[in-house]
Amino acid sequence: MIRIGNAQVSLERREAFLDGKPIPLGGRAFEVLATLIKAKGRVVGKDELFSQVWAGTVVEDNNLQVQVSLLRKAFGDRGLIQTVPRRGYRLAAQVSFDVPCLAPGKSPFGAMADASEPINDAANVPVLVVDDDPSVRKALGRLLRSQDIPHRLFASAEELFDARLESPCACLLLDMHLPETTGLEVQAALCRLALPWPIVFMTGFGTIPMTVQAMRAGAVEFLTKPFDEDQLLALLESVRARAVTEGRKRQHARQVEEKYQHLTPRERQVFSLVVGGLSHKQIAKAIGTSEVTTKVHKKNIMNKMQSRSLLELVAMHNVIEARSGA
């Protein structure tokens, strides 16, 4: 989905929503909007709009003006599309990629992100290819099939987030420049979903700042097209092994979080004080209770968290803090 203020637009499904409610748009109006979105803030000349929206048809300027007016009215924002005198039109609103709207606790990847058992064999880790170039998808699909590597091919980020996948972990071959968004925005969306999938970025051209930003955000590698097939296969071997490790960590973190949810508010308070190194006497004074009661709380915490030692309890608390700060 593309987010424009309070609105969401799907270019592939040709749908638009404002505050969650469908926006009725005619075909011409939607094409004008799509062209402006793809321009990413660039002023789009009238000739370009005519060729994109009314290809092969002779139309007057007022037809374009009518469609622009309809869009402004439909989105309830006259400043949505800026008229640039003698040049054309520009989408003035900020455009960003957005994770699909989800019910609480649901993942856009269905069984894949919710699976209870992690993958233990890197050979079963699927490679998800996201690239809008059909020739790139075809070539990568052929290469992966030749090596019996499970994979899925997607033409856009939206296709990826709409997919119904059945594996608890994966790795991505992700194009940096997609039609509706950028690879970095997809990477950020996956981070928001707490999906630790290793990412290998692909691009026809790259810059040092772009590479640095991707690597700082956790990318494994940054490949410039065209790339050597043997080099890519060797890289995928290590990346898929890393996906298994990250999947196990995520599964452990989810299990710890589930146990933590069974603690009472008082037990959570005591939990923090215990791992902070305070004695029973100090904790009792801090929460205004007796040492005996404090010991009971600690025993309950150990049982509910299924912890065998204070050291293990500290490690669990670190996991909880890491997830809450993600």
ChimeraX attribute file (.defattr): number of C-alpha atoms within 10 A of each C-alpha:
attribute: neighborCount
match mode: 1-to-1
recipient: residues
	/A:1	25
	/A:2	20
	/A:3	20
	/A:4	21
	/A:5	15
	/A:6	10
	/A:7	18
	/A:8	25
	/A:9	25
	/A:10	16
	/A:11	20
	/A:12	12
	/A:13	9
	/A:14	13
	/A:15	15
	/A:16	22
	/A:17	18
	/A:18	17
	/A:19	10
	/A:20	11
	/A:21	10
	/A:22	13
	/A:23	17
	/A:24	14
	/A:25	17
	/A:26	12
	/A:27	12
	/A:28	16
	/A:29	19
	/A:30	21
	/A:31	19
	/A:32	21
	/A:33	23
	/A:34	19
	/A:35	18
	/A:36	20
	/A:37	25
	/A:38	17
	/A:39	15
	/A:40	19
	/A:41	15
	/A:42	14
	/A:43	17
	/A:44	21
	/A:45	14
	/A:46	16
	/A:47	13
	/A:48	13
	/A:49	19
	/A:50	19
	/A:51	12
	/A:52	15
	/A:53	20
	/A:54	17
	/A:55	11
	/A:56	9
	/A:57	9
	/A:58	8
	/A:59	11
	/A:60	9
	/A:61	10
	/A:62	9
	/A:63	13
	/A:64	19
	/A:65	14
	/A:66	11
	/A:67	20
	/A:68	23
	/A:69	14
	/A:70	16
	/A:71	23
	/A:72	15
	/A:73	12
	/A:74	17
	/A:75	19
	/A:76	11
	/A:77	12
	/A:78	14
	/A:79	12
	/A:80	19
	/A:81	18
	/A:82	16
	/A:83	17
	/A:84	12
	/A:85	7
	/A:86	8
	/A:87	12
	/A:88	16
	/A:89	22
	/A:90	22
	/A:91	23
	/A:92	18
	/A:93	17
	/A:94	12
	/A:95	20
	/A:96	18
	/A:97	21
	/A:98	20
	/A:99	22
	/A:100	17
	/A:101	12
	/A:102	9
	/A:103	8
	/A:104	6
	/A:105	6
	/A:106	13
	/A:107	19
	/A:108	20
	/A:109	17
	/A:110	17
	/A:111	15
	/A:112	18
	/A:113	24
	/A:114	17
	/A:115	14
	/A:116	13
	/A:117	12
	/A:118	20
	/A:119	19
	/A:120	14
	/A:121	11
	/A:122	20
	/A:123	14
	/A:124	18
	/A:125	24
	/A:126	22
	/A:127	23
	/A:128	19
	/A:129	24
	/A:130	26
	/A:131	24
	/A:132	18
	/A:133	13
	/A:134	12
	/A:135	10
	/A:136	16
	/A:137	18
	/A:138	12
	/A:139	12
	/A:140	18
	/A:141	18
	/A:142	12
	/A:143	16
	/A:144	17
	/A:145	12
	/A:146	9
	/A:147	9
	/A:148	11
	/A:149	19
	/A:150	15
	/A:151	18
	/A:152	17
	/A:153	19
	/A:154	19
	/A:155	17
	/A:156	22
	/A:157	26
	/A:158	23
	/A:159	14
	/A:160	19
	/A:161	21
	/A:162	14
	/A:163	15
	/A:164	15
	/A:165	18
	/A:166	14
	/A:167	20
	/A:168	26
	/A:169	31
	/A:170	30
	/A:171	24
	/A:172	25
	/A:173	22
	/A:174	27
	/A:175	28
	/A:176	25
	/A:177	18
	/A:178	19
	/A:179	15
	/A:180	22
	/A:181	22
	/A:182	18
	/A:183	22
	/A:184	20
	/A:185	16
	/A:186	22
	/A:187	23
	/A:188	18
	/A:189	17
	/A:190	15
	/A:191	15
	/A:192	11
	/A:193	14
	/A:194	13
	/A:195	18
	/A:196	20
	/A:197	25
	/A:198	25
	/A:199	25
	/A:200	24
	/A:201	24
	/A:202	24
	/A:203	19
	/A:204	12
	/A:205	11
	/A:206	14
	/A:207	8
	/A:208	8
	/A:209	9
	/A:210	13
	/A:211	16
	/A:212	12
	/A:213	12
	/A:214	22
	/A:215	16
	/A:216	10
	/A:217	14
	/A:218	16
	/A:219	19
	/A:220	19
	/A:221	16
	/A:222	21
	/A:223	20
	/A:224	13
	/A:225	13
	/A:226	11
	/A:227	12
	/A:228	10
	/A:229	12
	/A:230	10
	/A:231	9
	/A:232	14
	/A:233	15
	/A:234	10
	/A:235	14
	/A:236	20
	/A:237	14
	/A:238	12
	/A:239	24
	/A:240	24
	/A:241	20
	/A:242	20
	/A:243	26
	/A:244	25
	/A:245	18
	/A:246	19
	/A:247	23
	/A:248	18
	/A:249	15
	/A:250	21
	/A:251	20
	/A:252	15
	/A:253	17
	/A:254	16
	/A:255	14
	/A:256	18
	/A:257	19
	/A:258	12
	/A:259	15
	/A:260	19
	/A:261	12
	/A:262	13
	/A:263	17
	/A:264	13
	/A:265	10
	/A:266	11
	/A:267	19
	/A:268	18
	/A:269	14
	/A:270	23
	/A:271	21
	/A:272	15
	/A:273	18
	/A:274	20
	/A:275	18
	/A:276	11
	/A:277	12
	/A:278	14
	/A:279	14
	/A:280	19
	/A:281	14
	/A:282	15
	/A:283	22
	/A:284	19
	/A:285	13
	/A:286	12
	/A:287	13
	/A:288	10
	/A:289	12
	/A:290	13
	/A:291	16
	/A:292	12
	/A:293	12
	/A:294	24
	/A:295	16
	/A:296	12
	/A:297	20
	/A:298	18
	/A:299	14
	/A:300	15
	/A:301	23
	/A:302	17
	/A:303	12
	/A:304	14
	/A:305	21
	/A:306	13
	/A:307	16
	/A:308	10
	/A:309	9
	/A:310	13
	/A:311	11
	/A:312	15
	/A:313	20
	/A:314	18
	/A:315	13
	/A:316	22
	/A:317	20
	/A:318	14
	/A:319	19
	/A:320	17
	/A:321	11
	/A:322	11
	/A:323	14
	/A:324	9
	/A:325	7
	/A:326	10
